Each structure stands twice: as structure tokens, then as C-alpha cells.
Amino acid sequence: MGRSIAKAALAHGDKVTVVGRTFENTLSAMQNWHPTNSLGLLCDVRVRDTVETVIDTSLSHWGHID
């Protein structure tokens, strides 16, 4: 479901942070997920630091989160 939402947002020209699960994806796969308007990151929601890193990196990259 998340991938479909991200693809729809990207198709409309939105900027998207796509987040993959650390135990299923690699960082390079997430970073190459979509060539433009996307930021690919990894996260394990069970580890608070990885969630904070995704939020902080997204804010730093995009300037805000909607």
C-alpha cells in the first residue's frame, strides 16, 4: 500500500521520502527507487533512533514535512 501511495504522489509531482524496512531493503535500492523527487531511506520502527533519523533527514533534505 505504501509503495502505491508513493507512486501516486510522485506521479502528481510531489516530493516523497520513501522508507524501506531495514531487514528487507538496502539503502542503495531505496535511493534508486525513483530518479527524481524522492529521498530513499531505511528504518526499523522498533528502533527509535532510525525513526528520528528518517524525520531529521527528511526535514534537512526537503525543508518541511506535510
OpenMM code with the backbone's topology and positions (N, CA, C; nanometers):
from openmm import Vec3, app, unit

residues = "MET GLY ARG SER ILE ALA LYS ALA ALA LEU ALA HIS GLY ASP LYS VAL THR VAL VAL GLY ARG THR PHE GLU ASN THR LEU SER ALA MET GLN ASN TRP HIS PRO THR ASN SER LEU GLY LEU LEU CYS ASP VAL ARG VAL ARG ASP THR VAL GLU THR VAL ILE ASP THR SER LEU SER HIS TRP GLY HIS ILE ASP".split()
positions = [
    Vec3(0.0820, -0.1183, 0.0000),
    Vec3(0.0000, 0.0000, 0.0000),
    Vec3(0.0870, 0.1255, 0.0000),
    Vec3(0.1934, 0.1245, 0.0788),
    Vec3(0.2813, 0.2408, 0.0847),
    Vec3(0.3465, 0.2713, -0.0485),
    Vec3(0.3885, 0.1667, -0.1186),
    Vec3(0.4521, 0.1854, -0.2496),
    Vec3(0.3536, 0.2475, -0.3488),
    Vec3(0.2278, 0.2038, -0.3452),
    Vec3(0.1256, 0.2583, -0.4351),
    Vec3(0.0982, 0.4053, -0.4050),
    Vec3(0.0927, 0.4401, -0.2785),
    Vec3(0.0707, 0.5803, -0.2398),
    Vec3(0.1890, 0.6658, -0.2839),
    Vec3(0.3101, 0.6153, -0.2620),
    Vec3(0.4294, 0.6897, -0.3029),
    Vec3(0.4319, 0.7097, -0.4542),
    Vec3(0.4003, 0.6056, -0.5300),
    Vec3(0.3979, 0.6174, -0.6765),
    Vec3(0.2927, 0.7182, -0.7222),
    Vec3(0.1764, 0.7182, -0.6589),
    Vec3(0.0715, 0.8138, -0.6951),
    Vec3(0.1164, 0.9557, -0.6647),
    Vec3(0.1778, 0.9769, -0.5498),
    Vec3(0.2256, 1.1107, -0.5136),
    Vec3(0.3338, 1.1574, -0.6105),
    Vec3(0.4266, 1.0687, -0.6445),
    Vec3(0.5326, 1.1037, -0.7387),
    Vec3(0.4759, 1.1329, -0.8773),
    Vec3(0.3737, 1.0595, -0.9183),
    Vec3(0.3103, 1.0825, -1.0490),
    Vec3(0.2461, 1.2199, -1.0559),
    Vec3(0.2077, 1.2738, -0.9403),
    Vec3(0.1480, 1.4074, -0.9348),
    Vec3(0.2528, 1.5162, -0.9118),
    Vec3(0.3801, 1.4774, -0.9122),
    Vec3(0.4882, 1.5746, -0.8989),
    Vec3(0.5248, 1.6087, -0.7554),
    Vec3(0.4694, 1.5362, -0.6596),
    Vec3(0.5027, 1.5606, -0.5199),
    Vec3(0.6418, 1.5072, -0.4877),
    Vec3(0.7009, 1.5623, -0.3828),
    Vec3(0.8293, 1.5132, -0.3331),
    Vec3(0.7996, 1.4143, -0.2213),
    Vec3(0.8676, 1.3000, -0.2238),
    Vec3(0.8339, 1.1914, -0.1333),
    Vec3(0.9604, 1.1333, -0.0694),
    Vec3(0.9531, 1.1091, 0.0595),
    Vec3(1.0548, 1.0284, 0.1257),
    Vec3(1.0020, 0.8867, 0.1289),
    Vec3(1.0699, 0.7977, 0.0588),
    Vec3(1.0303, 0.6571, 0.0571),
    Vec3(1.1154, 0.5845, 0.1611),
    Vec3(1.0502, 0.5075, 0.2447),
    Vec3(1.1198, 0.4425, 0.3557),
    Vec3(1.1023, 0.2916, 0.3451),
    Vec3(1.2143, 0.2231, 0.3379),
    Vec3(1.2121, 0.0779, 0.3333),
    Vec3(1.2472, 0.0186, 0.4685),
    Vec3(1.2054, -0.1030, 0.4877),
    Vec3(1.2372, -0.1727, 0.6130),
    Vec3(1.3804, -0.2236, 0.6079),
    Vec3(1.4540, -0.2020, 0.7144),
    Vec3(1.5965, -0.2350, 0.7163),
    Vec3(1.6229, -0.3821, 0.6914),
    Vec3(1.5333, -0.4693, 0.7291),
    Vec3(1.5583, -0.6125, 0.7130),
    Vec3(1.5127, -0.6659, 0.5783),
    Vec3(1.4536, -0.5809, 0.4937),
    Vec3(1.4079, -0.6250, 0.3615),
    Vec3(1.4752, -0.5525, 0.2460),
    Vec3(1.5308, -0.4344, 0.2709),
    Vec3(1.5814, -0.3491, 0.1643),
    Vec3(1.7248, -0.3068, 0.1924),
    Vec3(1.7893, -0.2567, 0.0872),
    Vec3(1.9210, -0.1957, 0.1039),
    Vec3(1.9063, -0.0461, 0.0808),
    Vec3(1.9984, 0.0293, 0.1372),
    Vec3(1.9925, 0.1737, 0.1198),
    Vec3(2.0066, 0.2120, -0.0272),
    Vec3(2.0938, 0.1445, -0.1005),
    Vec3(2.1108, 0.1777, -0.2422),
    Vec3(1.9838, 0.1486, -0.3216),
    Vec3(1.9120, 0.0430, -0.2873),
    Vec3(1.7856, 0.0132, -0.3563),
    Vec3(1.6825, 0.1214, -0.3286),
    Vec3(1.6774, 0.1697, -0.2066),
    Vec3(1.5805, 0.2736, -0.1726),
    Vec3(1.6182, 0.4067, -0.2374),
    Vec3(1.7468, 0.4364, -0.2433),
    Vec3(1.7908, 0.5631, -0.3024),
    Vec3(1.7703, 0.5646, -0.4529),
    Vec3(1.7678, 0.4494, -0.5163),
    Vec3(1.7475, 0.4418, -0.6610),
    Vec3(1.6034, 0.4064, -0.6968),
    Vec3(1.5144, 0.4140, -0.6003),
    Vec3(1.3760, 0.3738, -0.6199),
    Vec3(1.3054, 0.4592, -0.7243),
    Vec3(1.3282, 0.5882, -0.7202),
    Vec3(1.2687, 0.6802, -0.8178),
    Vec3(1.3723, 0.7881, -0.8465),
    Vec3(1.3985, 0.8180, -0.9728),
    Vec3(1.5105, 0.9071, -1.0071),
    Vec3(1.4951, 1.0527, -0.9626),
    Vec3(1.3730, 1.1012, -0.9529),
    Vec3(1.3539, 1.2418, -0.9151),
    Vec3(1.2465, 1.2541, -0.8081),
    Vec3(1.2540, 1.3608, -0.7340),
    Vec3(1.1550, 1.3948, -0.6314),
    Vec3(1.1380, 1.2907, -0.5227),
    Vec3(1.2383, 1.2054, -0.5024),
    Vec3(1.2262, 1.1104, -0.3925),
    Vec3(1.3571, 1.1027, -0.3149),
    Vec3(1.3419, 1.0760, -0.1878),
    Vec3(1.4540, 1.0541, -0.0983),
    Vec3(1.4343, 0.9160, -0.0388),
    Vec3(1.5248, 0.8244, -0.0651),
    Vec3(1.5121, 0.6876, -0.0160),
    Vec3(1.5912, 0.6651, 0.1106),
    Vec3(1.5238, 0.6143, 0.2122),
    Vec3(1.5862, 0.5879, 0.3413),
    Vec3(1.5425, 0.4522, 0.3950),
    Vec3(1.6099, 0.4074, 0.4989),
    Vec3(1.5727, 0.2833, 0.5662),
    Vec3(1.5340, 0.3129, 0.7100),
    Vec3(1.4466, 0.2291, 0.7647),
    Vec3(1.4006, 0.2497, 0.9008),
    Vec3(1.3515, 0.1185, 0.9598),
    Vec3(1.3715, 0.1041, 1.0887),
    Vec3(1.3114, -0.0047, 1.1650),
    Vec3(1.2300, 0.0632, 1.2742),
    Vec3(1.0988, 0.0602, 1.2626),
    Vec3(1.0131, 0.1354, 1.3555),
    Vec3(1.0274, 0.0876, 1.4998),
    Vec3(1.0894, -0.0268, 1.5197),
    Vec3(1.1130, -0.0763, 1.6555),
    Vec3(1.2327, -0.0078, 1.7205),
    Vec3(1.3110, 0.0650, 1.6389),
    Vec3(1.4313, 0.1330, 1.6885),
    Vec3(1.4110, 0.2828, 1.6731),
    Vec3(1.3851, 0.3490, 1.7855),
    Vec3(1.3503, 0.4912, 1.7847),
    Vec3(1.4529, 0.5769, 1.7085),
    Vec3(1.5807, 0.5465, 1.7221),
    Vec3(1.6842, 0.6258, 1.6544),
    Vec3(1.6672, 0.6255, 1.5030),
    Vec3(1.6258, 0.5131, 1.4451),
    Vec3(1.6095, 0.5090, 1.2998),
    Vec3(1.4894, 0.5920, 1.2560),
    Vec3(1.3862, 0.5963, 1.3374),
    Vec3(1.2692, 0.6797, 1.3066),
    Vec3(1.3091, 0.8271, 1.3129),
    Vec3(1.3814, 0.8641, 1.4173),
    Vec3(1.4281, 1.0028, 1.4304),
    Vec3(1.5197, 1.0416, 1.3143),
    Vec3(1.6039, 0.9491, 1.2708),
    Vec3(1.6942, 0.9766, 1.1589),
    Vec3(1.6155, 1.0036, 1.0310),
    Vec3(1.5113, 0.9248, 1.0051),
    Vec3(1.4290, 0.9462, 0.8859),
    Vec3(1.3632, 1.0840, 0.8916),
    Vec3(1.3087, 1.1198, 1.0061),
    Vec3(1.2434, 1.2503, 1.0203),
    Vec3(1.3445, 1.3629, 1.0033),
    Vec3(1.4568, 1.3553, 1.0734),
    Vec3(1.5588, 1.4602, 1.0649),
    Vec3(1.6170, 1.4731, 0.9241),
    Vec3(1.6434, 1.3597, 0.8601),
    Vec3(1.6994, 1.3626, 0.7239),
    Vec3(1.5985, 1.4197, 0.6253),
    Vec3(1.4727, 1.3830, 0.6399),
    Vec3(1.3676, 1.4361, 0.5519),
    Vec3(1.3536, 1.5869, 0.5689),
    Vec3(1.3526, 1.6329, 0.6932),
    Vec3(1.3440, 1.7770, 0.7184),
    Vec3(1.4638, 1.8511, 0.6608),
    Vec3(1.5812, 1.7940, 0.6772),
    Vec3(1.7024, 1.8564, 0.6244),
    Vec3(1.7004, 1.8609, 0.4715),
    Vec3(1.6542, 1.7524, 0.4097),
    Vec3(1.6529, 1.7434, 0.2629),
    Vec3(1.5434, 1.8290, 0.1992),
    Vec3(1.4222, 1.8182, 0.2502),
    Vec3(1.3073, 1.8848, 0.1883),
    Vec3(1.2738, 2.0199, 0.2511),
    Vec3(1.3156, 2.0409, 0.3762),
    Vec3(1.2870, 2.1682, 0.4422),
    Vec3(1.1614, 2.1657, 0.5276),
    Vec3(1.0725, 2.0721, 0.5028),
    Vec3(0.9476, 2.0590, 0.5806),
    Vec3(0.8839, 1.9237, 0.5511),
    Vec3(0.7892, 1.8875, 0.6338),
    Vec3(0.7129, 1.7650, 0.6120),
    Vec3(0.5658, 1.8032, 0.6119),
    Vec3(0.4930, 1.7577, 0.5103),
    Vec3(0.3492, 1.7836, 0.5041),
    Vec3(0.2736, 1.6634, 0.5535),
] * unit.nanometer
topology = app.Topology()
chain = topology.addChain("A")
for resn in residues:
    res = topology.addResidue(resn, chain)
    for name in ("N", "CA", "C"):
        topology.addAtom(name, app.Element.getBySymbol(name[0]), res)
